[in-house]
Amino acid sequence: MKKAVIETGSKQYLVAEGDEIKVELLKTDSKTAKFEPLLVIDGDSVLVGTPKLDKIAVSADILEANIQSDKVTSIRYKAKKRVHKTRGHRQHSSLIKIKKIS
């Protein structure tokens, strides 16, 4: 079984064919994405890039282009000082399915 380490959104993910992962928002209009792997594991052989492997590509289908995560709220409060601030944020992400490591 082939596995690869890909980098997207300043994060690295260990993926195999058929995996569905949630990554940082991909700003593209197409339904497919290609990644250059940093490392490929194929049985007993391991290929390590410097920093990426040029001849191998990981292709993926974008299942959902824009997903919003649950809201994260932060509260700033100082007792008896009239300081009360609430802030919320919803992170955007994409859901992809790894199609092929070749």
Buried (B, 14 or more C-beta within 10 A) or exposed (E): EBBBBBBBEEEEBEBEBEEEBEBEBBEEEEEEBEBBBBBBBEEEEEBEBEEEBEEBBBBBBBEEBEBEEEEEEEEEEEEEEEEEEEEEEEEEBBBBBBBEBE
